[in-house]
Amino acid sequence: MCNENNQMDGTDFDLQPGGNYSGQDLRGRDLSHRDLRGINLDGANLTDAILRSVDLSNARLRGACLKNADLSDAILNNAHLRRANLTKANLSRVKANNADFGAAKMEEADLSHAILLDSKFRGVNLKLADLSQAKLMRVDLTGAKLVNAILNDCDLSYAIVERANLRKAELVRAVLVKAKLNNSVMDEANLTEAKLQYAHVECVSLKHAVLCNADFQNAELQRSNFESANFEGCKTDLSHANLQNAYLKKANLRGVKLQNANLCEAKLGSAILQNANLSQTQLMGANFRCADLSFAILHEAKLDGAFLEGANLSDAVLNHAKLNRAQLKGANLNRAKLESAKLRRADLSFAELNEAILHDAELEAASLYCASLKGAEARNVSLSYAYLVAADLSDSDFSSSNFDNSDLSRARLCGTDLSGTSFNGAKLVTTVLVEAKLRNTSLCRANLSNAMLAGASLRDARIRGANFSGARLDNVTEICGVDLTGTNMLHTSIKNSKIEDTSLNRTYLVNADLSNSSIIRTEFHGADLTRITLDITKVTYSKFGGNQGISNEVLKTLQNHGCFSIGQPFESLDPIAEFKGEVKDRFSTMRELLKEFDNVINNLRLDAELRLRQKRINDSHWVFSRLNEYQNTCNSIEPQTNYDKLAADDLFPRDGEWNLEDYDEILDDVSQSIDKIHTNIRIAESSQKRFYQEHGFS
């Protein structure tokens, strides 16, 4: 406290080193260049005093008032200034090693170029103070107030600045190597080009701080808040830094170096990480929702369980990255490089991976519902048990890949190279494979009912035991050397196709249409050819035998074209019963599709209602009118899918009244209904994708 009323009796006196002048009024005194080592000036009033180049080593100035005092170039080594008032004092170039300034008032003080090694500033108020180019190595600034202080080019190496307030402080080019800043507030502080290698910056608030080109190598930054902070700069270095649980929402980390950093469980929602280097970074469980990681380098990054919903990873490098169980719903991965990346059980629903490179990637059991992978380069990819319903893989290269037991219903693979790929046990119901390359592909036990394969190439494919009922293979480029043994091809259309050196032994070709096709050196042993259509079909050098549903007259015609027959054809013991069973099977397919249609509607409705509760949309939003339309369509189709009810209502011929014409008509009606449901599902899924693009994900 300043004692402005405590004055001498008018006698002037000369201050001596080691003397006791506590409480004296020395306002305005000029004590420059004096030797005052060990002097006691506790509580003295030195307002406006001139103390330039004075030596106050070991002096006592506790509670002294030094407002506006000039202590430039003074020596204060080991001095005691606890609770002193140094407001607006000039301490430039002062030497105060191991001094104690605890709880002092130093607002707007000038400490530029000061040397303050090992000194104590606990609880000091340095608001608006100037400490530029000061040497503050190993100082203790615990609890200090440095709001708007200027610390440009100062050296705070090994300093303790915990629980301090540095809001809006200027720390441009400041050195904070191995400094401790835990639990401090540094909101809107400027740390451009600051050096914080190995610093402890845990639980620090750095909201809106400027950290451009700062060096945080090996720094501990756990649980710190960097919301909207600006790290932008090619020299900003956070490599090997520990940012576990850090809060970096909306932070600008464009071009930042984060190699080998630890960002586990960090919050980076809407952060900007364009061109950032995150190679070998630990990002397990990190939240990158809607973050911009375009052109970022994430080579060998560990992103297991990371949340990247709606994130922009276009042109990012993720080779050998680990993204197992990562949430990438709606993420933009266009042109991203994901060679040998691990994405097991990852959620890539609605994600964009157009022209992405995925060679040797592992996507077992991953969800790619409604994802787009057009033009992707994805050779030797593992997608077994993956969910690719309604995904678009058109014009991509998935040769030598593994889709065993995956679900590709309603997916588009137009012009896709699937040579040497395995689809064993896969579900490809109503999948579009127009002009797909399926050479040497394995589709054993796959379900391709109602699939479209017009113009596809199936040379040397293995398709034993597959289900092609209702599929369209019209204008197929080639079905050569294909093993279709035991395949179900009920009501399959293979018009205008070339079938050569193929095995159709024991194949179920009831009501199949092979009109205007060329069949050469193909085996039909034990195949069911009931009501097969062979109009204008050229069948040469093929083998028949033990066939059901083909007449002797047809066989004679075939033999005249060089075909070979073993055994006699025979009719079914109860063809009507078989036909009824086939109709029931088609009805079962139709009901399964209708359930999927209902699921798409319900999922869209749940998300729309959630946005409505969140007040992100109102009840007049377009999605609700679409939902009503889809639900009405679903409800109108549903009665047509219940075979037992239709039979009970006498809409089918009664037993004993069936004939083949009834069968054909009903089968055609069911096929048309299946096409109608399929079309409506695609329309609903398009609305679902549009809604998510407009309003994000739940």
Residue pairs with C-beta under 8 A, 6 or more apart in sequence:
1 43
1 63
1 65
1 83
1 85
2 45
2 47
2 65
2 67
2 85
3 23
3 25
3 43
3 44
3 45
3 65
4 25
4 27
4 45
4 47
4 65
6 23
6 24
6 25
6 45
7 25
8 24
8 25
15 21
15 31
15 34
15 36
15 39
16 39
17 35
17 36
17 37
17 38
17 39
18 37
18 38
18 39
19 39
19 40
20 39
20 40
21 39
21 40
21 41
21 44
22 40
22 41
22 42
22 43
22 44
22 60
23 42
23 43
23 44
24 41
24 44
24 45
25 44
25 45
26 41
26 44
26 45
26 46
26 49
27 45
27 46
27 47
27 48
27 49
28 47
28 48
28 49
28 50
29 46
29 49
29 50
30 49
30 50
31 49
31 50
31 51
31 54
32 50
32 51
32 52
32 53
32 54
33 52
33 53
33 54
34 51
34 54
34 55
35 54
35 55
36 54
36 55
36 56
36 59
37 55
37 56
37 57
37 58
37 59
38 57
38 58
38 59
39 56
39 59
39 60
40 59
40 60
41 59
41 60
41 61
41 64
42 60
42 61
42 62
42 63
42 64
43 62
43 63
43 64
44 61
44 64
44 65
45 64
45 65
46 64
46 65
46 66
46 69
47 65
47 66
47 67
47 68
47 69
48 67
48 68
48 69
49 66
49 69
49 70
50 69
50 70
51 69
51 70
51 71
51 74
52 70
52 71
52 72
52 73
52 74
53 72
53 73
53 74
53 75
54 71
54 74
54 75
55 74
55 75
56 74
56 75
56 76
56 79
57 75
57 76
57 77
57 78
57 79
58 77
58 78
58 79
59 76
59 79
59 80
60 79
60 80
61 79
61 80
61 81
61 84
62 80
62 81
62 82
62 83
62 84
63 82
63 83
63 84
64 81
64 84
64 85
65 84
65 85
66 84
66 85
66 86
66 89
67 85
67 86
67 87
67 88
67 89
68 87
68 88
68 89
69 86
69 89
69 90
70 89
70 90
71 89
71 90
71 91
71 94
72 90
72 91
72 92
72 93
72 94
72 110
73 92
73 93
73 94
74 91
74 94
74 95
75 94
75 95
75 96
76 94
76 95
76 96
76 99
77 95
77 96
77 97
77 98
77 99
78 97
78 98
78 99
79 96
79 99
79 100
80 99
80 100
81 99
81 100
81 101
81 104
82 100
82 101
82 102
82 103
82 104
83 102
83 103
83 104
84 101
84 104
84 105
85 104
85 105
86 101
86 104
86 105
86 106
86 109
87 105
87 106
87 107
87 108
87 109
88 107
88 108
88 109
88 110
89 106
89 109
89 110
90 109
90 110
91 109
91 110
91 111
91 114
92 110
92 111
92 112
92 113
92 114
93 112
93 113
93 114
93 115
94 111
94 114
94 115
94 116
95 114
95 115
96 114
96 115
96 116
96 119
97 115
97 116
97 117
97 118
97 119
98 117
98 118
98 119
99 116
99 119
99 120
100 119
100 120
101 119
101 120
101 121
101 124
102 120
102 121
102 122
102 123
102 124
103 122
103 123
103 124
104 121
104 124
104 125
105 124
105 125
106 124
106 125
106 126
106 129
107 125
107 126
107 127
107 128
107 129
108 127
108 128
108 129
108 130
109 126
109 129
109 130
110 129
110 130
111 126
111 129
111 130
111 131
111 134
112 130
112 131
112 132
112 133
112 134
113 132
113 133
113 134
114 131
114 134
114 135
115 134
115 135
116 134
116 135
116 136
116 139
117 135
117 136
117 137
117 138
117 139
118 137
118 138
118 139
119 136
119 139
119 140
120 139
120 140
121 139
121 140
121 141
121 144
122 140
122 141
122 142
122 143
122 144
123 142
123 143
123 144
124 141
124 144
124 145
125 144
125 145
126 144
126 145
126 146
126 149
127 145
127 146
127 147
127 148
127 149
128 147
128 148
128 149
129 146
129 149
129 150
130 149
130 150
131 149
131 150
131 151
131 154
132 150
132 151
132 152
132 153
132 154
133 152
133 153
133 154
134 151
134 154
134 155
135 154
135 155
136 154
136 155
136 156
136 159
137 155
137 156
137 157
137 158
137 159
138 157
138 158
138 159
139 156
139 159
139 160
140 159
140 160
141 159
141 160
141 161
141 164
142 160
142 161
142 162
142 163
142 164
143 162
143 163
143 164
144 161
144 164
144 165
145 164
145 165
146 164
146 165
146 166
146 169
147 165
147 166
147 167
147 168
147 169
148 167
148 168
148 169
148 170
149 166
149 169
149 170
150 169
150 170
151 169
151 170
151 171
151 174
152 170
152 171
152 172
152 173
152 174
153 172
153 173
153 174
154 171
154 174
154 175
155 174
155 175
156 174
156 175
156 176
156 179
157 175
157 176
157 177
157 178
157 179
158 177
158 178
158 179
159 176
159 179
159 180
160 179
160 180
161 176
161 179
161 180
161 181
161 184
162 180
162 181
162 182
162 183
162 184
163 182
163 183
163 184
164 181
164 184
164 185
165 184
165 185
166 184
166 185
166 186
166 189
167 185
167 186
167 187
167 188
167 189
168 187
168 188
168 189
168 190
169 186
169 189
169 190
170 189
170 190
171 189
171 190
171 191
171 194
172 190
172 191
172 192
172 193
172 194
173 192
173 193
173 194
173 195
174 191
174 194
174 195
175 194
175 195
176 194
176 195
176 196
176 199
177 195
177 196
177 197
177 198
177 199
178 197
178 198
178 199
178 200
179 196
179 199
179 200
180 199
180 200
181 199
181 200
181 201
181 204
182 200
182 201
182 202
182 203
182 204
183 202
183 203
183 204
184 204
184 205
185 204
185 205
186 204
186 205
186 206
186 209
187 205
187 206
187 207
187 208
187 209
188 207
188 208
188 209
188 210
189 206
189 209
189 210
190 209
190 210
191 209
191 210
191 211
191 214
192 210
192 211
192 212
192 213
192 214
193 212
193 213
193 214
193 215
193 235
194 211
194 214
194 215
195 214
195 215
196 214
196 215
196 216
196 219
197 215
197 216
197 217
197 218
197 219
198 217
198 218
198 219
198 220
199 216
199 219
199 220
200 219
200 220
201 216
201 219
201 220
201 221
201 224
202 220
202 221
202 222
202 223
202 224
203 222
203 223
203 224
204 221
204 224
204 225
205 224
205 225
206 224
206 225
206 226
206 229
207 225
207 226
207 227
207 228
207 229
208 227
208 228
208 229
208 230
209 226
209 229
209 230
210 229
210 230
211 226
211 229
211 230
211 231
211 236
212 230
212 231
212 232
212 233
212 236
213 233
213 234
213 235
213 236
214 231
214 233
214 236
214 237
215 235
215 236
215 237
216 236
216 237
216 238
216 241
217 237
217 238
217 239
217 240
217 241
218 239
218 240
218 241
218 242
219 238
219 241
219 242
220 241
220 242
221 238
221 241
221 242
221 243
221 246
222 242
222 243
222 244
222 245
222 246
223 244
223 245
223 246
223 247
224 243
224 246
224 247
225 246
225 247
226 246
226 247
226 248
226 251
227 247
227 248
227 249
227 250
227 251
228 249
228 250
228 251
228 252
229 248
229 251
229 252
230 251
230 252
231 238
231 251
231 252
231 253
231 254
231 256
232 252
232 253
232 254
232 255
232 256
232 272
233 254
233 255
233 256
234 255
236 253
236 255
236 256
236 257
237 256
237 257
238 253
238 256
238 257
238 258
238 261
239 257
239 258
239 259
239 260
239 261
239 277
240 259
240 260
240 261
241 258
241 261
241 262
242 261
242 262
243 261
243 262
243 263
243 266
244 262
244 263
244 264
244 265
244 266
245 264
245 265
245 266
245 267
246 263
246 266
246 267
247 266
247 267
248 266
248 267
248 268
248 271
249 267
249 268
249 269
249 270
249 271
250 269
250 270
250 271
250 272
251 268
251 271
251 272
252 271
252 272
253 271
253 272
253 273
253 276
254 272
254 273
254 274
254 275
254 276
255 274
255 275
255 276
256 273
256 276
256 277
257 276
257 277
258 276
258 277
258 278
258 281
259 277
259 278
259 279
259 280
259 281
260 279
260 280
260 281
260 282
261 278
261 281
261 282
262 281
262 282
263 278
263 281
263 282
263 283
263 286
264 282
264 283
264 284
264 285
264 286
265 284
265 285
265 286
265 287
266 283
266 286
266 287
267 286
267 287
268 286
268 287
268 288
268 291
269 287
269 288
269 289
269 290
269 291
270 289
270 290
270 291
270 292
271 288
271 291
271 292
272 291
272 292
273 291
273 292
273 293
273 296
274 292
274 293
274 294
274 295
274 296
275 294
275 295
275 296
275 297
276 293
276 296
276 297
277 296
277 297
278 296
278 297
278 298
278 301
279 297
279 298
279 299
279 300
279 301
280 299
280 300
280 301
280 302
281 298
281 301
281 302
282 301
282 302
283 298
283 301
283 302
283 303
283 306
284 302
284 303
284 304
284 305
284 306
285 304
285 305
285 306
285 307
286 303
286 306
286 307
287 306
287 307
288 306
288 307
288 308
288 311
289 307
289 308
289 309
289 310
289 311
290 309
290 310
290 311
290 312
290 696
291 308
291 311
291 312
292 311
292 312
293 308
293 311
293 312
293 313
293 316
294 312
294 313
294 314
294 315
294 316
294 332
295 314
295 315
295 316
296 313
296 316
296 317
297 316
297 317
298 316
298 317
298 318
298 321
299 317
299 318
299 319
299 320
299 321
300 319
300 320
300 321
300 322
301 318
301 321
301 322
302 321
302 322
303 321
303 322
303 323
303 326
304 322
304 323
304 324
304 325
304 326
305 324
305 325
305 326
306 323
306 326
306 327
307 326
307 327
308 326
308 327
308 328
308 331
309 327
309 328
309 329
309 330
309 331
309 696
309 697
310 329
310 330
310 331
310 696
310 697
311 328
311 331
311 332
312 331
312 332
313 331
313 332
313 333
313 336
314 332
314 333
314 334
314 335
314 336
314 352
315 334
315 335
315 336
316 333
316 336
316 337
317 336
317 337
318 336
318 337
318 338
318 341
319 337
319 338
319 339
319 340
319 341
320 339
320 340
320 341
321 338
321 341
321 342
322 341
322 342
323 341
323 342
323 343
323 346
324 342
324 343
324 344
324 345
324 346
325 344
325 345
325 346
326 343
326 346
326 347
327 346
327 347
328 343
328 346
328 347
328 348
328 351
329 347
329 348
329 349
329 350
329 351
329 697
330 349
330 350
330 351
330 692
330 693
330 696
330 697
331 348
331 351
331 352
332 351
332 352
333 348
333 351
333 352
333 353
333 356
334 352
334 353
334 354
334 355
334 356
335 354
335 355
335 356
336 353
336 356
336 357
337 356
337 357
338 356
338 357
338 358
338 361
339 357
339 358
339 359
339 360
339 361
340 359
340 360
340 361
340 362
341 358
341 361
341 362
342 361
342 362
343 361
343 362
343 363
343 366
344 362
344 363
344 364
344 365
344 366
345 364
345 365
345 366
346 363
346 366
346 367
347 366
347 367
348 363
348 366
348 367
348 368
348 371
349 367
349 368
349 369
349 370
349 371
350 369
350 370
350 371
350 689
350 692
350 697
351 368
351 371
351 372
352 371
352 372
353 371
353 372
353 373
353 376
354 372
354 373
354 374
354 375
354 376
355 374
355 375
355 376
355 377
356 373
356 376
356 377
356 378
357 376
357 377
357 378
358 373
358 376
358 377
358 378
358 381
359 377
359 378
359 379
359 380
359 381
360 379
360 380
360 381
361 378
361 381
361 382
362 381
362 382
363 381
363 382
363 383
363 386
364 382
364 383
364 384
364 385
364 386
365 384
365 385
365 386
365 387
366 383
366 386
366 387
367 386
367 387
368 386
368 387
368 388
368 391
369 387
369 388
369 389
369 390
369 391
370 389
370 390
370 391
370 685
370 688
370 689
371 388
371 391
371 392
372 391
372 392
373 391
373 392
373 393
373 396
374 392
374 393
374 394
374 395
374 396
375 394
375 395
375 396
376 393
376 396
376 397
376 398
377 396
377 397
378 396
378 397
378 398
378 401
379 397
379 398
379 399
379 400
379 401
380 399
380 400
380 401
381 398
381 401
381 402
382 401
382 402
383 401
383 402
383 403
383 406
384 402
384 403
384 404
384 405
384 406
385 404
385 405
385 406
386 403
386 406
386 407
387 406
387 407
388 403
388 406
388 407
388 408
388 411
389 407
389 408
389 409
389 410
389 411
389 596
390 409
390 410
390 411
390 681
390 682
390 685
391 408
391 411
391 412
392 411
392 412
393 411
393 412
393 413
393 416
394 412
394 413
394 414
394 415
394 416
395 414
395 415
395 416
396 413
396 416
396 417
397 416
397 417
398 416
398 417
398 418
398 421
399 417
399 418
399 419
399 420
399 421
399 437
400 419
400 420
400 421
401 418
401 421
401 422
402 421
402 422
403 421
403 422
403 423
403 426
404 422
404 423
404 424
404 425
404 426
405 424
405 425
405 426
406 423
406 426
406 427
407 426
407 427
408 423
408 426
408 427
408 428
408 431
409 427
409 428
409 429
409 430
409 431
409 596
410 429
410 430
410 431
410 678
410 681
410 682
410 685
411 428
411 431
411 432
412 431
412 432
413 431
413 432
413 433
413 436
414 432
414 433
414 434
414 435
414 436
415 434
415 435
415 436
415 437
416 433
416 436
416 437
417 436
417 437
418 433
418 436
418 437
418 438
418 441
419 437
419 438
419 439
419 440
419 441
420 439
420 440
420 441
421 438
421 441
421 442
422 441
422 442
423 441
423 442
423 443
423 446
424 442
424 443
424 444
424 445
424 446
425 444
425 445
425 446
426 443
426 446
426 447
427 446
427 447
428 446
428 447
428 448
428 451
429 447
429 448
429 449
429 450
429 451
429 589
429 592
429 593
430 449
430 450
430 451
430 452
430 593
430 674
430 678
431 448
431 451
431 452
432 451
432 452
433 451
433 452
433 453
433 456
434 452
434 453
434 454
434 455
434 456
435 454
435 455
435 456
435 477
436 453
436 456
436 457
437 456
437 457
438 453
438 456
438 457
438 458
438 461
439 457
439 458
439 459
439 460
439 461
440 459
440 460
440 461
441 458
441 461
441 462
442 461
442 462
442 463
443 461
443 462
443 463
443 466
444 462
444 463
444 464
444 465
444 466
445 464
445 465
445 466
446 463
446 466
446 467
447 466
447 467
448 466
448 467
448 468
448 471
449 467
449 468
449 469
449 470
449 471
449 589
450 469
450 470
450 471
450 472
450 589
450 671
450 674
450 675
450 678
451 468
451 471
451 472
452 471
452 472
453 471
453 472
453 473
453 476
454 472
454 473
454 474
454 475
454 476
455 475
455 476
455 477
456 473
456 476
456 477
457 476
457 477
457 478
458 476
458 478
458 479
458 480
458 482
459 478
459 479
459 480
459 481
459 482
460 480
460 481
460 482
461 479
461 481
461 482
461 483
462 482
462 483
463 482
463 483
463 484
463 487
464 483
464 484
464 485
464 486
464 487
465 485
465 486
465 487
466 484
466 487
466 488
467 487
467 488
468 487
468 488
468 489
468 492
469 488
469 489
469 490
469 491
469 492
469 585
469 586
469 589
470 490
470 491
470 492
470 586
470 589
470 671
470 674
471 489
471 492
471 493
472 492
472 493
473 479
473 492
473 493
473 494
473 497
474 493
474 494
474 495
474 496
474 497
475 495
475 496
475 497
476 494
476 497
476 498
477 498
478 498
478 500
479 494
479 497
479 498
479 499
479 500
479 502
480 498
480 499
480 500
480 501
480 502
481 500
481 501
481 502
482 499
482 502
482 503
483 502
483 503
484 502
484 503
484 504
484 507
485 503
485 504
485 505
485 506
485 507
486 505
486 506
486 507
487 504
487 507
487 508
488 507
488 508
489 507
489 508
489 509
489 512
490 508
490 509
490 510
490 511
490 512
490 582
490 585
490 586
491 510
491 511
491 512
491 586
491 667
491 671
492 509
492 512
492 513
493 512
493 513
494 512
494 513
494 514
494 517
495 513
495 514
495 515
495 516
495 517
496 515
496 516
496 517
497 514
497 517
497 518
498 517
498 518
498 520
499 514
499 517
499 518
499 519
499 520
499 522
500 518
500 519
500 520
500 521
500 522
501 520
501 521
501 522
502 522
502 523
503 522
503 523
504 522
504 523
504 524
504 527
505 523
505 524
505 525
505 526
505 527
506 525
506 526
506 527
507 524
507 527
507 528
508 527
508 528
509 527
509 528
509 529
509 530
509 532
510 528
510 529
510 530
510 531
510 532
510 549
510 578
510 582
511 530
511 531
511 532
511 582
511 664
511 667
512 532
512 533
513 532
513 533
514 532
514 533
514 534
514 537
515 533
515 534
515 535
515 536
515 537
516 535
516 536
516 537
517 537
517 538
518 537
518 538
519 537
519 538
519 539
519 540
519 542
520 540
520 541
520 542
521 540
521 541
521 542
522 539
522 542
522 543
523 542
523 543
524 542
524 543
524 544
524 545
524 547
525 543
525 544
525 545
525 546
525 547
525 566
526 545
526 546
526 547
527 544
527 547
527 548
528 547
528 548
528 549
529 547
529 548
529 549
529 550
529 569
530 548
530 549
530 550
530 572
530 575
530 578
531 549
531 660
531 664
532 549
532 550
534 554
538 561
539 558
539 561
539 563
540 561
540 562
540 563
541 561
541 562
541 563
541 564
542 558
542 563
542 564
543 563
543 564
543 565
543 566
544 550
544 555
544 558
544 563
544 564
544 565
544 566
544 569
545 565
545 566
545 567
546 566
546 567
546 569
546 570
547 569
547 570
548 569
548 570
548 571
548 572
549 569
549 571
549 572
549 575
550 569
551 569
552 568
552 569
555 563
555 565
555 569
558 565
559 565
572 578
575 660
576 658
576 659
576 663
579 658
579 660
579 663
580 658
582 663
582 667
583 643
583 663
583 666
583 667
583 670
584 643
586 667
586 670
586 671
586 674
587 641
587 642
587 643
587 670
589 674
590 640
590 641
590 670
590 673
590 674
590 677
591 641
591 642
593 674
593 677
593 678
593 681
594 634
594 637
594 638
594 641
594 677
596 681
597 630
597 634
597 637
597 677
597 680
597 681
597 684
598 634
600 630
600 681
600 684
600 685
600 688
601 627
601 630
601 631
601 634
601 684
603 688
604 623
604 627
604 630
604 684
604 687
604 688
604 691
605 627
606 698
607 691
607 692
607 697
607 698
608 617
608 621
608 623
608 624
608 627
608 691
610 698
611 617
611 621
611 695
611 698
612 618
612 619
612 621
616 695
617 623
617 695
623 687
623 691
626 684
626 687
630 680
630 683
630 684
630 687
633 680
634 680
637 673
637 676
637 677
637 680
639 645
639 646
640 646
640 673
641 673
646 652
652 662
652 666
653 659
653 662
